[in-house]
Amino acid sequence: MSTMNLMGERSKTLIVAVFDSANRAGRIAEDLRKRLEPWQVSVVQPNDPELARKIEPEQRGIFRTMKGAHLKLGVGGLMLGLLVGFALYASGAPAFASTPVMTVVAGGLFGAFAGLLLAGLLGMRPDHDVVTAKVAEAAKSDQWTVVTHPTNEEQASSIRSALKEAGGEVMRSL
């Protein structure tokens, strides 16, 4: 299973650049908006009340990611766990051969739990935490942050280059 099929969001990556000047942040944001969709670029200003929405604009996409990931990884983990249970039974080891049903059920349950835990980790987006913290810190420090949401690696590379060229302090999630 690829993560592409598990993700319900258009953009999986977050690239930001912190600037000391509203003019510099505004200019690079306008330049990027000419090349990208309007929803992909926003500017977080100091003490911005819409900071959370600008960082994660796809709340429904996050829900779809959580739902799809839990369903697919939970079922996938269950199937893998059942296979492990059958393999343990087939190994002929006395502990597993004497309780075949419990061996298979336990394998399935452990597999399902592992899949669900992995789905939860995927849905929490820990790769965004460091970037999100940086944006919040910049907003508290009277700095402006250009927040971008590229949809592919080509866009990500182009955005990163443009933000570096503009002199911003650039950070990227996975």
Secondary structure, DSSP 8 states (H G I E B T S, - for coil): --HHHH---S----EEEEES-HHHHHHHHHHHHHHS-GGGEEEE-TT-TTHHHHH---HHHHHHHHHHHHHHHHHHHHHHHHHHHHHHHHTT-HHHHT-HHHHHHHHHHHHHHHHHHHHHHHHH-HHHHHHHHHHHHHHHTT-EEEEE--SSHHHHHHHHHHHHHTT-EEEE--
